[in-house]
Amino acid sequence: MGRDEFNTRLDSIFLISQKDLFGGGTEIHAFAGITKPYNHGNQPCLHTSFLFNHSGMPSKTQKWVRAICKDFYGTEGIHGYGFGQDEDQGQLGAWIVMAGMGLFDVKGLTDQVPAFGIGSPLFDKISISLNNKYYQGKVFVIEAENNSPENVYIQSMLLNDSDLNRTFVPFREVVKGGSLKLKMGSEPKDSY
């Protein structure tokens, strides 16, 4: 179908689904794809918002991940867990943690050279303490300069103080420690 059609169709899924809080509203959507195009509470579709990173429109990943974090999750019953969501294995909780850090891999780190797709972090600074035998005591820090509810789009990226020109960070770079610095803004940007 080509990149443009793929992005248009994928974007339309989220445009429609945002109207009912991505499946977290008062209507119970047991499965995405039967009556609704997307239900964030149905675990098999948790990767979908990060697919734009693979199709040349990372700004759409940044937009929709941030919208899902805002609209689907919350403490009132209308958000997420209160209306028939499938949180039996901790995946919805794990997703919000990863999305909040601005990292997610649609392949579950199973690629030959695994890498996290970069999204739009919820926090200005995240420090990940590493606990493996080679890099124990090291820290991977993610900083989002100018981060706010309005500034959800990445304007520039530095990985260990070097320009990063794609919205992926290799897993090996994260686990050895270092830094990912993102400059955020209000305008979508799809090339770096």
C-alpha positions as CSV (number, residue, x, y, z in Angstrom):
1,M,0.0,0.0,0.0
2,G,3.0,2.3,0.3
3,R,4.2,4.5,3.1
4,D,1.7,7.4,2.7
5,E,-1.3,5.1,2.6
6,F,0.0,3.1,5.6
7,N,0.5,6.3,7.6
8,T,-2.9,7.7,6.6
9,R,-4.7,4.5,7.6
10,L,-2.8,4.2,10.9
11,D,-3.4,7.8,11.8
12,S,-7.2,7.3,11.1
13,I,-7.3,4.5,13.7
14,F,-6.1,6.9,16.4
15,L,-8.3,9.8,15.2
16,I,-11.4,7.5,15.6
17,S,-10.2,5.9,18.8
18,Q,-9.4,9.1,20.6
19,K,-13.1,9.9,20.7
20,D,-13.7,7.1,23.2
21,L,-10.4,7.5,25.1
22,F,-8.6,4.8,23.1
23,G,-11.0,2.1,24.4
24,G,-10.9,3.3,28.0
25,G,-14.3,5.0,28.0
26,T,-17.6,3.8,29.4
27,E,-18.2,1.4,26.5
28,I,-16.5,-1.9,26.9
29,H,-14.5,-3.0,23.9
30,A,-13.4,-6.6,24.6
31,F,-11.3,-6.8,21.4
32,A,-9.9,-4.2,19.0
33,G,-10.8,-4.7,15.4
34,I,-14.2,-6.3,15.9
35,T,-16.3,-3.2,16.6
36,K,-13.6,-0.6,17.2
37,P,-10.3,-0.1,15.3
38,Y,-8.1,0.2,18.4
39,N,-8.5,-0.7,22.1
40,H,-5.4,0.1,24.1
41,G,-6.7,-2.1,26.9
42,N,-6.4,-5.1,24.6
43,Q,-2.7,-6.1,24.9
44,P,-1.9,-7.2,21.4
45,C,-2.2,-3.7,20.0
46,L,0.1,-1.9,22.5
47,H,2.8,-1.6,19.9
48,T,0.6,0.1,17.3
49,S,1.2,3.7,18.2
50,F,5.0,3.2,17.9
51,L,4.7,1.9,14.3
52,F,5.0,5.4,12.9
53,N,8.7,5.4,13.9
54,H,9.1,2.6,11.3
55,S,7.2,4.4,8.5
56,G,8.9,7.8,8.4
57,M,6.5,9.8,10.6
58,P,7.9,9.6,14.2
59,S,6.0,12.8,15.1
60,K,2.8,10.7,14.9
61,T,4.3,8.2,17.4
62,Q,5.1,11.2,19.6
63,K,1.6,12.7,19.3
64,W,-0.4,9.5,19.8
65,V,1.7,8.0,22.5
66,R,1.4,11.2,24.5
67,A,-2.4,11.3,23.8
68,I,-2.9,7.7,25.0
69,C,-0.9,8.4,28.2
70,K,-3.1,11.4,28.9
71,D,-6.5,10.0,27.8
72,F,-6.4,6.3,28.6
73,Y,-4.6,6.2,31.9
74,G,-5.8,7.9,35.1
75,T,-7.2,7.3,38.5
76,E,-10.9,7.7,37.7
77,G,-13.0,4.7,36.6
78,I,-13.4,6.0,33.1
79,H,-9.7,5.7,32.5
80,G,-8.1,2.4,31.5
81,Y,-8.7,-0.3,34.1
82,G,-12.2,0.6,35.2
83,F,-14.1,-0.6,32.2
84,G,-13.1,-4.2,31.2
85,Q,-9.5,-3.8,30.2
86,D,-7.2,-6.8,30.1
87,E,-4.6,-6.1,32.7
88,D,-3.9,-9.7,33.8
89,Q,-0.2,-9.8,33.0
90,G,1.0,-6.3,33.9
91,Q,1.4,-5.2,30.2
92,L,-0.7,-2.1,30.5
93,G,1.3,-1.0,33.5
94,A,4.6,-1.8,31.8
95,W,3.5,0.1,28.7
96,I,2.8,3.3,30.6
97,V,6.2,3.0,32.3
98,M,8.1,2.5,29.0
99,A,6.0,5.2,27.2
100,G,6.6,7.6,30.1
101,M,10.3,7.1,29.6
102,G,9.9,7.6,25.9
103,L,11.2,4.2,24.9
104,F,9.5,1.1,23.3
105,D,10.5,-1.7,21.0
106,V,7.7,-3.1,18.8
107,K,9.8,-6.3,18.3
108,G,10.2,-6.8,22.1
109,L,14.1,-6.6,21.8
110,T,14.2,-9.8,19.7
111,D,15.9,-8.2,16.6
112,Q,19.4,-9.3,15.9
113,V,20.5,-5.7,16.9
114,P,17.7,-4.6,19.2
115,A,16.8,-1.0,19.5
116,F,14.2,1.1,21.3
117,G,12.0,3.4,19.3
118,I,12.0,6.9,20.8
119,G,8.6,8.5,21.8
120,S,7.7,11.5,23.7
121,P,8.8,11.2,27.4
122,L,6.3,12.3,30.1
123,F,9.2,13.4,32.4
124,D,11.9,16.1,32.1
125,K,14.5,13.6,33.3
126,I,14.6,9.9,33.8
127,S,17.6,8.0,35.3
128,I,17.7,4.3,34.7
129,S,20.1,2.5,37.1
130,L,21.6,-0.5,35.3
131,N,22.0,-3.8,37.1
132,N,23.9,-6.2,34.8
133,K,27.2,-7.7,35.6
134,Y,29.1,-5.7,33.0
135,Y,27.7,-2.2,33.7
136,Q,26.5,-2.4,37.2
137,G,26.4,1.0,38.8
138,K,26.1,2.8,35.5
139,V,23.1,5.0,34.7
140,F,21.3,5.8,31.4
141,V,19.8,9.3,31.6
142,I,17.0,10.6,29.4
143,E,16.5,14.3,29.5
144,A,13.7,16.1,27.7
145,E,14.5,19.8,27.5
146,N,11.5,22.2,27.1
147,N,9.1,19.3,27.9
148,S,5.4,20.2,28.5
149,P,1.9,19.0,27.6
150,E,2.1,21.3,24.5
151,N,5.7,20.4,23.6
152,V,5.3,16.7,22.7
153,Y,7.4,16.7,19.5
154,I,11.2,16.0,19.4
155,Q,13.1,18.7,17.6
156,S,16.6,17.3,18.1
157,M,18.4,14.4,19.8
158,L,21.8,13.7,21.2
159,L,23.0,10.2,22.2
160,N,26.0,10.5,24.4
161,D,26.5,14.1,23.1
162,S,26.5,13.1,19.5
163,D,23.7,13.9,17.0
164,L,21.2,11.1,16.6
165,N,19.4,11.3,13.3
166,R,16.8,8.5,13.7
167,T,14.2,7.8,16.4
168,F,15.9,4.6,17.6
169,V,18.4,4.1,20.3
170,P,20.3,0.7,20.3
171,F,19.7,-1.4,23.3
172,R,23.5,-1.9,23.7
173,E,23.8,1.9,24.2
174,V,21.2,2.0,26.9
175,V,22.6,-1.0,28.9
176,K,26.1,0.4,29.0
177,G,25.0,3.7,30.4
178,G,25.1,7.2,29.0
179,S,22.6,9.8,28.0
180,L,19.8,10.6,25.5
181,K,19.1,14.3,25.3
182,L,15.9,15.4,23.6
183,K,14.9,19.0,22.7
184,M,11.1,19.2,22.7
185,G,8.8,21.6,20.8
186,S,5.2,22.2,19.7
187,E,5.7,21.6,16.0
188,P,5.9,18.1,14.4
189,K,9.3,17.2,12.9
190,D,10.0,13.9,11.1
191,S,13.6,14.2,10.2
192,Y,16.6,14.9,12.4
